[in-house]
Amino acid sequence: MREGHQGTGPGAITPDGCAVELYSRLPAGAEPDIVAAAVPAGARILELGSGVGRMTHPLLERGFAVTAVDESAEMLERVRGARTIRGPIEELDLGEGFDVVMLASFLVHSGDAEVSRGLLRTCARHVTEDGCVLIQREGDDYHTNLPRERVDPSGFTVRIVSSEPVGDGVNAVHAEYEFPDAVWTQTFRARPLTEEQFEEALGEAGLGVDRYLTDDGTWVRAVPATRR
């Protein structure tokens, strides 16, 4: 396990506390539609942190060509129909460009500042000059008004139980996922970023905001700074 990360529940747990069986059950929701509306039809997508393919599979169904990257072999074993690459995202260098680079699952908020910088450099390194980078970031209230829970229409409950400071602007977040037949928990470290801090981090990587794709600002379309 990475420092500050842990997970409990049935099945394999990855070094960042993610449960493979849990993520195999979670629905993609509206996210594939948000992506599809922001990029050209049939685009080549580099998906960084694909996990089990929760987003990969719906994007393939929509006609995109997806290269799925994850550091967990157990996660990638669940991916079907996409090219898969195993390894740390922050070290990735495929020597090729993609129409779209996607960094979802709030990965940009990594508690390790150097990892976060590396993730954005990987995005910038792999996007074509006329391509775009799609990033999912935390909402403004992600770390406040806790605990809170959401009951999914499919019948499971997600709880963000707590978010406690552990130093250097990083919080330890504890989440629970309760299904009728199983419960999973995950504890991980996340660094809250204001909109200004987020855009500054993009700039350091050679990227800039093209537009925010959702009203809550959680999905962002960025482009190489040379185009802005």
C-alpha positions as CSV (number, residue, x, y, z in Angstrom):
1,M,0.0,0.0,0.0
2,R,1.1,3.5,-0.7
3,E,1.5,5.6,2.4
4,G,-1.8,6.9,3.7
5,H,-3.8,4.6,1.5
6,Q,-5.8,1.5,2.4
7,G,-8.9,-0.4,1.5
8,T,-11.1,-3.1,2.9
9,G,-13.7,-5.5,1.4
10,P,-13.9,-8.5,-0.8
11,G,-11.4,-9.1,-3.6
12,A,-8.1,-7.6,-4.6
13,I,-7.1,-4.1,-3.3
14,T,-4.7,-1.9,-5.3
15,P,-1.8,0.1,-3.8
16,D,-4.0,3.2,-3.6
17,G,-6.8,1.4,-1.8
18,C,-9.1,0.8,-4.7
19,A,-11.1,-2.5,-4.6
20,V,-11.2,-4.2,-8.0
21,E,-14.5,-5.9,-7.4
22,L,-16.1,-2.6,-6.2
23,Y,-15.0,-0.7,-9.3
24,S,-16.3,-3.5,-11.5
25,R,-19.7,-2.7,-10.0
26,L,-19.7,1.1,-10.1
27,P,-21.7,2.6,-13.1
28,A,-20.2,5.1,-15.5
29,G,-23.1,7.5,-15.1
30,A,-23.1,10.6,-17.3
31,E,-19.3,10.8,-17.6
32,P,-19.0,9.1,-21.0
33,D,-21.5,11.5,-22.5
34,I,-19.6,14.5,-21.1
35,V,-16.5,13.2,-22.8
36,A,-18.2,12.3,-26.1
37,A,-19.7,15.8,-26.3
38,A,-16.3,17.5,-25.8
39,V,-14.2,15.7,-28.4
40,P,-14.4,14.7,-32.1
41,A,-16.2,11.6,-33.1
42,G,-14.0,8.6,-33.4
43,A,-11.1,10.3,-31.6
44,R,-8.1,8.4,-30.3
45,I,-8.2,8.6,-26.5
46,L,-5.5,7.9,-24.0
47,E,-7.2,7.1,-20.8
48,L,-4.9,7.6,-17.8
49,G,-6.1,5.6,-14.8
50,S,-8.6,3.4,-16.6
51,G,-9.1,0.9,-13.7
52,V,-11.4,-1.9,-14.8
53,G,-12.8,0.0,-17.8
54,R,-15.8,1.7,-16.2
55,M,-15.3,4.6,-18.7
56,T,-13.3,2.6,-21.3
57,H,-16.1,0.3,-22.3
58,P,-18.8,3.0,-22.8
59,L,-16.3,5.0,-24.8
60,L,-15.5,2.1,-27.0
61,E,-19.3,1.6,-27.6
62,R,-19.5,5.2,-28.8
63,G,-16.9,4.5,-31.5
64,F,-13.7,5.9,-29.8
65,A,-10.3,4.1,-30.0
66,V,-9.1,3.8,-26.4
67,T,-5.7,3.1,-25.0
68,A,-6.2,2.3,-21.3
69,V,-3.4,2.8,-18.8
70,D,-3.3,1.7,-15.2
71,E,-0.7,0.5,-12.8
72,S,-2.8,-2.4,-11.5
73,A,-2.7,-5.7,-13.4
74,E,-5.8,-6.8,-11.6
75,M,-7.7,-3.8,-12.9
76,L,-6.5,-4.1,-16.5
77,E,-7.6,-7.8,-16.6
78,R,-11.2,-6.5,-16.6
79,V,-10.7,-4.2,-19.6
80,R,-12.0,-5.6,-22.9
81,G,-11.6,-4.3,-26.4
82,A,-9.0,-1.6,-25.7
83,R,-5.2,-1.5,-26.0
84,T,-3.9,-1.8,-22.4
85,I,-0.7,-0.6,-20.9
86,R,0.4,-1.2,-17.3
87,G,2.6,1.2,-15.4
88,P,2.8,4.4,-13.3
89,I,1.0,7.2,-15.2
90,E,3.4,9.9,-14.1
91,E,6.3,8.0,-15.8
92,L,4.5,7.2,-19.0
93,D,6.1,8.1,-22.3
94,L,4.7,6.3,-25.3
95,G,6.4,8.4,-27.9
96,E,3.1,9.1,-29.7
97,G,0.3,11.6,-29.6
98,F,-3.4,11.3,-29.0
99,D,-6.4,13.4,-30.0
100,V,-7.7,13.2,-26.4
101,V,-5.9,12.5,-23.1
102,M,-8.2,11.8,-20.3
103,L,-7.4,12.1,-16.6
104,A,-10.5,11.2,-14.6
105,S,-11.3,10.0,-11.1
106,F,-9.9,13.1,-9.4
107,L,-6.3,11.8,-10.0
108,V,-5.1,15.4,-10.4
109,H,-5.7,15.8,-6.7
110,S,-3.0,13.3,-5.7
111,G,-1.7,13.9,-2.2
112,D,1.8,13.6,-3.6
113,A,2.6,17.0,-5.3
114,E,5.3,15.5,-7.5
115,V,3.0,12.7,-8.7
116,S,0.3,15.3,-9.5
117,R,2.8,17.4,-11.5
118,G,3.9,14.2,-13.2
119,L,0.4,13.3,-14.2
120,L,-0.2,16.7,-15.9
121,R,3.2,16.4,-17.6
122,T,2.2,13.0,-19.0
123,C,-1.1,14.6,-20.3
124,A,0.9,17.4,-22.0
125,R,3.5,14.9,-23.4
126,H,0.9,12.8,-25.1
127,V,-1.7,15.2,-26.5
128,T,-1.4,16.3,-30.1
129,E,-1.0,20.0,-30.9
130,D,-4.6,20.2,-32.0
131,G,-5.9,17.8,-29.4
132,C,-7.3,18.3,-25.9
133,V,-6.9,17.0,-22.4
134,L,-10.0,16.2,-20.3
135,I,-9.6,16.4,-16.5
136,Q,-12.0,15.5,-13.8
137,R,-11.5,17.6,-10.7
138,E,-13.1,17.8,-7.3
139,G,-16.2,19.9,-6.6
140,D,-15.9,22.9,-4.4
141,D,-17.6,21.1,-1.5
142,Y,-15.8,17.8,-1.8
143,H,-14.0,18.1,1.5
144,T,-16.7,20.0,3.4
145,N,-20.2,19.3,4.9
146,L,-19.2,15.8,5.9
147,P,-20.3,13.1,6.4
148,R,-22.6,12.9,3.4
149,E,-24.0,10.1,1.4
150,R,-25.7,9.4,-1.9
151,V,-27.9,6.5,-2.7
152,D,-27.4,5.4,-6.3
153,P,-30.5,4.4,-8.3
154,S,-29.0,0.9,-8.8
155,G,-29.2,0.3,-5.1
156,F,-25.9,1.0,-3.4
157,T,-24.9,3.8,-1.1
158,V,-21.7,6.0,-1.3
159,R,-20.6,7.8,1.8
160,I,-17.8,10.3,2.2
161,V,-17.3,9.9,5.9
162,S,-14.5,12.3,6.7
163,S,-11.7,14.4,5.3
164,E,-9.0,15.3,7.8
165,P,-5.9,17.5,7.3
166,V,-2.6,15.5,7.5
167,G,-0.2,18.4,6.7
168,D,1.1,20.3,3.7
169,G,-2.4,21.0,2.4
170,V,-3.3,17.3,2.1
171,N,-6.4,15.6,3.5
172,A,-7.0,12.0,4.4
173,V,-10.3,11.1,3.0
174,H,-12.3,8.1,4.1
175,A,-15.1,6.7,1.9
176,E,-17.6,3.8,2.2
177,Y,-19.5,1.9,-0.4
178,E,-22.4,-0.2,0.9
179,F,-24.1,-2.8,-1.4
180,P,-26.8,-5.2,-0.3
181,D,-24.3,-8.0,-0.3
182,A,-20.9,-6.4,0.5
183,V,-19.2,-3.3,1.9
184,W,-16.0,-1.7,0.8
185,T,-14.0,1.2,2.4
186,Q,-11.2,3.3,1.0
187,T,-8.9,5.7,2.7
188,F,-6.7,7.9,0.5
189,R,-4.9,11.2,0.5
190,A,-6.1,14.1,-1.7
191,R,-4.9,17.7,-2.1
192,P,-7.8,20.2,-2.5
193,L,-7.1,22.7,-5.3
194,T,-8.9,26.0,-5.8
195,E,-9.7,26.9,-9.4
196,E,-6.8,29.3,-9.4
197,Q,-4.4,26.6,-8.1
198,F,-5.7,24.1,-10.6
199,E,-5.2,26.5,-13.5
200,E,-1.7,27.4,-12.2
201,A,-0.8,23.7,-12.1
202,L,-2.0,23.3,-15.7
203,G,0.1,26.2,-16.8
204,E,3.2,24.7,-15.2
205,A,2.7,21.6,-17.4
206,G,2.2,23.7,-20.6
207,L,-1.6,23.4,-20.6
208,G,-4.4,25.9,-20.3
209,V,-8.2,25.8,-19.7
210,D,-10.2,25.9,-22.9
211,R,-13.5,25.6,-21.1
212,Y,-15.2,24.1,-18.1
213,L,-17.6,21.4,-19.4
214,T,-20.0,21.1,-16.5
215,D,-21.8,23.7,-14.4
216,D,-20.1,22.5,-11.2
217,G,-16.6,22.9,-12.8
218,T,-15.7,19.2,-12.2
219,W,-14.9,18.4,-15.9
220,V,-12.4,20.6,-17.7
221,R,-11.2,20.7,-21.3
222,A,-7.6,21.9,-21.5
223,V,-5.4,22.4,-24.6
224,P,-1.7,23.0,-25.1
225,A,-0.8,26.5,-24.0
226,T,0.6,27.3,-27.5
227,R,-3.0,27.4,-28.7
228,R,-4.2,29.9,-26.2
